[in-house]
Amino acid sequence: MKQRIEIPQIANCVTIDVGKNTGLSFWDGTFFPSTETVTYKGKIKGNESKYIEYMTDSVYDLLRASIKTNYDFIQIEGVEVWETSSKSMASATRGDLIRLAYLVGAYILVAQKFTRKVIVKTAPEWKSQLSKEATVARVKRINGLTYENEHVTDAVAMGFANVENIWLLKRVIAK
């Protein structure tokens, strides 16, 4: 049986991890949000407009089809260049980071149709320096679940990170 969250911060929101595989978590007041993944199957480079349109339309359709369509907030993971990361610098040089920033902007416009409050936080803002592996482990410790991909895991983790006592493992419900 799903246990109810007593803290309303994540009872009526959506959290979105942006990427070629965008993860969404729809929070309903339990530790077990419903999740979705939107995946672009084609080649992105040279098809940026088609990519942005497909991903944006897909997220819009998921938000529209959900039970609630007037969320307290929708939180989207933003992007930034990490000058100390060769992976981040290479991504910026290839243009991948720019495409991701376009997608974040498009998702913001879509989100504004379903909420008055859109929050954009970069990964370090919501999870500090936690690695992907540590994020997976923390989510599993909180609700006992492992999700189908890292983007959905991050979307779920973003929701939990909005409630400090939960994210810092001061209040774990899994079982």
C-alpha positions as CSV (number, residue, x, y, z in Angstrom):
1,M,0.0,0.0,0.0
2,K,1.3,3.4,-0.9
3,Q,2.0,5.7,2.1
4,R,0.8,9.2,1.9
5,I,3.3,12.1,2.2
6,E,2.4,14.5,5.0
7,I,4.5,17.3,3.4
8,P,2.6,18.9,0.5
9,Q,5.7,20.2,-1.3
10,I,5.6,17.3,-3.7
11,A,2.0,16.2,-3.6
12,N,0.9,18.1,-6.7
13,C,3.9,18.6,-9.0
14,V,5.9,17.3,-11.9
15,T,9.6,17.0,-12.0
16,I,11.4,16.7,-15.3
17,D,15.0,15.5,-16.1
18,V,15.8,16.9,-19.6
19,G,17.6,15.0,-22.4
20,K,17.3,12.8,-25.5
21,N,15.6,10.5,-22.9
22,T,13.5,12.9,-20.8
23,G,12.3,11.5,-17.5
24,L,9.1,12.8,-15.9
25,S,7.7,12.1,-12.4
26,F,4.1,12.9,-11.6
27,W,3.7,13.4,-7.8
28,D,0.5,12.4,-6.2
29,G,1.2,12.7,-2.5
30,T,2.9,9.3,-2.1
31,F,6.5,8.2,-2.2
32,F,5.8,6.5,-5.4
33,P,5.2,8.9,-8.3
34,S,4.0,7.7,-11.6
35,T,6.8,8.0,-14.2
36,E,7.2,8.4,-17.9
37,T,10.1,8.6,-20.4
38,V,10.0,10.5,-23.7
39,T,12.7,9.3,-26.1
40,Y,13.7,10.7,-29.4
41,K,14.7,7.8,-31.6
42,G,16.1,9.7,-34.6
43,K,19.4,11.5,-35.2
44,I,19.4,14.9,-33.5
45,K,22.3,16.7,-35.2
46,G,20.8,18.3,-38.3
47,N,17.3,17.7,-37.1
48,E,17.2,20.0,-34.1
49,S,13.8,21.6,-34.9
50,K,12.2,18.2,-35.4
51,Y,13.8,17.0,-32.2
52,I,12.6,19.9,-30.1
53,E,9.1,19.7,-31.6
54,Y,8.8,16.0,-31.0
55,M,10.0,16.2,-27.4
56,T,8.0,19.2,-26.6
57,D,4.8,17.8,-28.1
58,S,5.3,14.5,-26.2
59,V,5.8,16.3,-22.9
60,Y,2.8,18.4,-23.6
61,D,0.7,15.4,-24.3
62,L,1.8,13.6,-21.1
63,L,1.0,16.7,-19.0
64,R,-2.4,17.1,-20.7
65,A,-3.3,13.5,-20.3
66,S,-2.4,13.3,-16.6
67,I,-5.2,13.3,-14.0
68,K,-4.2,16.7,-12.7
69,T,-3.6,19.6,-15.1
70,N,-3.1,22.4,-12.7
71,Y,0.1,21.7,-10.8
72,D,1.4,23.6,-7.8
73,F,4.7,23.7,-9.7
74,I,6.7,21.9,-12.4
75,Q,10.4,21.6,-11.8
76,I,12.8,21.2,-14.8
77,E,16.5,20.4,-14.5
78,G,18.5,23.2,-16.2
79,V,21.9,23.0,-17.8
80,E,25.2,24.6,-17.2
81,V,28.8,24.3,-18.4
82,W,31.2,22.8,-15.9
83,E,34.5,24.3,-16.7
84,T,36.3,21.7,-14.7
85,S,34.6,18.8,-16.5
86,S,36.1,17.7,-19.8
87,K,32.8,15.9,-20.6
88,S,30.8,19.1,-20.1
89,M,33.3,21.1,-22.1
90,A,33.2,18.6,-25.0
91,S,29.4,18.6,-24.9
92,A,29.4,22.4,-25.1
93,T,31.9,22.3,-28.0
94,R,29.8,19.8,-30.0
95,G,26.7,21.9,-29.4
96,D,24.9,19.2,-27.3
97,L,24.6,21.6,-24.4
98,I,23.1,24.3,-26.6
99,R,20.5,21.8,-27.9
100,L,19.7,20.8,-24.3
101,A,19.3,24.4,-23.3
102,Y,16.8,24.9,-26.2
103,L,14.9,21.9,-25.0
104,V,14.8,23.3,-21.4
105,G,13.4,26.5,-22.8
106,A,10.8,24.7,-24.8
107,Y,9.8,22.7,-21.7
108,I,9.4,25.9,-19.7
109,L,6.9,27.2,-22.3
110,V,5.0,23.9,-22.2
111,A,5.0,23.8,-18.4
112,Q,3.6,27.3,-18.2
113,K,0.4,26.0,-19.7
114,F,-0.1,23.7,-16.7
115,T,1.2,25.7,-13.7
116,R,1.9,29.3,-12.6
117,K,5.2,28.2,-11.1
118,V,8.0,26.8,-13.1
119,I,11.2,26.0,-11.3
120,V,14.5,25.5,-13.1
121,K,17.4,24.0,-11.0
122,T,20.7,22.7,-12.3
123,A,21.8,19.3,-11.0
124,P,24.3,20.8,-8.5
125,E,21.5,23.0,-7.1
126,W,19.2,20.1,-6.3
127,K,21.6,17.2,-5.6
128,S,24.9,18.9,-4.9
129,Q,27.8,16.6,-6.0
130,L,25.9,13.3,-5.8
131,S,27.0,10.9,-8.5
132,K,24.5,9.0,-10.7
133,E,25.2,5.8,-8.7
134,A,24.7,7.6,-5.4
135,T,21.5,9.2,-6.6
136,V,20.1,5.7,-7.6
137,A,21.1,4.3,-4.2
138,R,19.5,7.2,-2.3
139,V,16.2,7.0,-4.2
140,K,16.1,3.2,-3.6
141,R,16.7,3.8,0.1
142,I,13.9,6.3,0.2
143,N,11.2,4.4,-1.6
144,G,12.7,1.0,-2.3
145,L,12.5,1.3,-6.0
146,T,14.9,1.2,-8.9
147,Y,13.7,3.0,-12.0
148,E,14.0,2.0,-15.7
149,N,16.7,4.6,-16.6
150,E,18.8,7.4,-15.1
151,H,16.6,10.2,-16.4
152,V,13.5,8.8,-14.6
153,T,15.6,8.2,-11.5
154,D,16.8,11.8,-11.6
155,A,13.2,13.1,-12.1
156,V,12.1,11.1,-9.0
157,A,15.2,12.3,-7.0
158,M,14.4,15.9,-7.9
159,G,11.0,15.5,-6.3
160,F,12.5,14.0,-3.1
161,A,15.1,16.7,-3.0
162,N,12.3,19.3,-2.6
163,V,11.7,17.9,0.9
164,E,14.9,18.2,2.9
165,N,14.1,15.6,5.6
166,I,13.4,13.0,2.9
167,W,16.3,13.8,0.6
168,L,18.8,13.9,3.5
169,L,17.5,10.5,4.7
170,K,16.1,11.8,7.9
171,R,12.7,10.3,6.9
172,V,12.7,7.1,4.9
173,I,9.5,5.3,4.1
174,A,10.5,2.3,1.9
175,K,9.3,-1.1,2.8
